[in-house]
Amino acid sequence: MIAHDKNLLDNLSLIEEANSLQSGGFISKEQNKIIKKNLSGFKRNDNILVRLGFFLLGSFLYVSVCGTFSLLGIDSGETFWNICFYLFAIVGFVGSNVLANQKYYAHGLDDAFNLGALLNLGIAIGITTDGYEIVIAFFIAIASFLMYLRYIHLPSMLVFCLASSTVLFFGMFELGAIGKAILPFVAMLFSAGFYFFTKKILNNLNEDYYYKGVLLANSFCLVLFYLSCNYMVVRELSVMLLGNEIFPGEDIPFALFFYAFTVIVPILYLVQALKTKDRIMLWLSFLAIGFSIYTIRFYHSVLPVEVALTLGGLVLFAIAYFSIKKLKDKESGLTFKPDRINNSNAFLNAETLIVASQFGLKPEATSESPMKFGGGDFSGGGSSGSF
């Protein structure tokens, strides 16, 4: 199923671990160079700007190939129009496979063909089904999931998460007003169930190269769970989807629940993040707290903007100051000291694994003592009675 060489994927994990060890000060820059020299790897770009540049170059290449097919079939009229985007999608899938065989991974060129294939497939299905959203999202979800499994392509996992959510939303729309009314609760239950499902996969994952994709899906569930019952999101969608006109002094049904959800969930995220030392959940909790404050202030403006910003800044400064004073001398647990290793999925005994096992660095052989004392070989131990 995987198009890439699994040995190269394992080597990539070791190289990333070596970079973490170097940034943590456990190995030197020279040792890291030796590691990379002894491990064959992919053609890839760690710099996001370089990768973006190759993505644009790959997009031009993809468009050029598709343009050639268009010139060949332009005289076929409507028949070609009905199938051309399927051909363009096939070009993308074939190009992705060729680049994978040429050891391109997270390079930029492969991103262009992977995402281009999904885009053209979606357009092709849209033309065939006259823009039937749920069918388009369904096939895109399947195609993007298979794309991730085959090419370990992280953006494809993001497309899968978005497409799966779209299938859920349009599926509820198919139920009419009832489906639209219960959509927030269904989305909340869906995201919670999928969160624990992906969490279980993370705990039992054997293939390390799938870790980032599953972690992305797990984090997406946290975002979807919060937004599903955020008061502002629910209120604005009820106006948009159900056509409810909310007059002054009125509110949406279950408003108290949505207000409580908007306030409590970010706090739960923060507490759980500190308890489990989950860095991603910690950042998401900060974003959720900020959006919750914006949500409440959007509908209930108690103070002028300048006064609210000033007081908010003072509160944040006080929290940051006293937190630093409290944590700056702690060496373990929740501490203000920088992490020596930021990789939360570090291999056990990674330094020994990389430096010793993988590169033939054998332990030094015990040298025999040059001093011979009768029957003993070391400092006279076990020597006989004669010299």
C-alpha positions, 0 to 999 in steps of 0.5 A: 500500500505504501509507495515509499520505501519503508526503510527510508521512512524509518531512516527519516524518523531516525534523522528527525530524532537525531535533530532533536538530540542535537537541539537538546545538546545530547549529540554534537553537530558533527555526530549529527552529520555522521548520522545523516551521512550514514542514512539514506534519505528522501529528496525533501525540503524542511524549509517551508518557503523552499517547499512552497516554491517547489509547490508552485513549480510543481503546479505549473508542471501539472497544469502544463501536462493537463493543458497538453491533454486539453489541446489534444481533446479540445475538438471533442466538445462536450464529451471531453468536458465530461471526462477531462477532469477525471483525466487530470485527476489520473495525471495527478495520481500517476505523477504522485506515484512517479515522484514517490518512486523517485524518493520525493517526500514532503518536497513541494513537487509531490504536494502539487500532484497530490493536492492537484489530483484531489482537486480535479477529482472533486471537480470531476465528481461535481460535474458528474453529479451536478454539484451534489455536495455530500457525494463530492465530499464523500469521495474526496474523503475516501481519496484523501485518506487513501492518499495519506495511507499510500504517500504519508502526505500530511496535507491529505490527512487535513483534507480528509478531516475537512471532507469527513466533517463536510459529509457529516454536515451535509448529511444532517442537512439532508434531514431538513430542519430537524437535522439542522437543529441537532447538528451542533450536538451531533457534531459534538458527539462525532468529534468526541468519539473520533477524538478518543478513537484517534487517541487509542490509535496513537497509543497503539501505533506501531508504524512511527511514520503514521504518527503525525497524521493521526496526531493531526486528526486528533487535534482537528477533533479538539477544534471541531468539538469546541466550535461545534457548540460555541455560542457564536458559531451556533447562533450565527449558523441558526440564523443562516441555516434555519432562517431564525430572526433573533430580535433584541431580548430574545435568544437561541434555544439552549442558550444557557448550555451553549454559553456554559460550553463556550466558557467551560471547554477551554478551561477543561482543555487547559487543565487537561493540557497541564495535567498530561503535558500536551503541548498542542492541547495547551496552545488550542486551549489558549486560542479557545479562551481568546475566542470565547472572550471574543464571543461573549464580548461580541454579544455583551459589551460591558466595557468600552473597547480600550478599557477592556483591552487595558484590563485584559493586558494587565491580567495577562501580564500578572498571570505571566509574571507570577507564573514565571516567578513560580516556575522558573526554578523548577527542574521537572514537571511544569517548568519555565525552563526550555525543553531540551527535546521538543519531540513528544514522540521521542524514541526510548534510548534514542541516543544509544539507538542512533549513535551506537546501534545504527552506525556501527560504533562499537564499545571499546574493547577492554585492553589487556594489561601489559603487566604480567604477574605470574598467573594474574594479568592485572596488577598482580591479581591472581599471581602465583607465588613465583615471579 
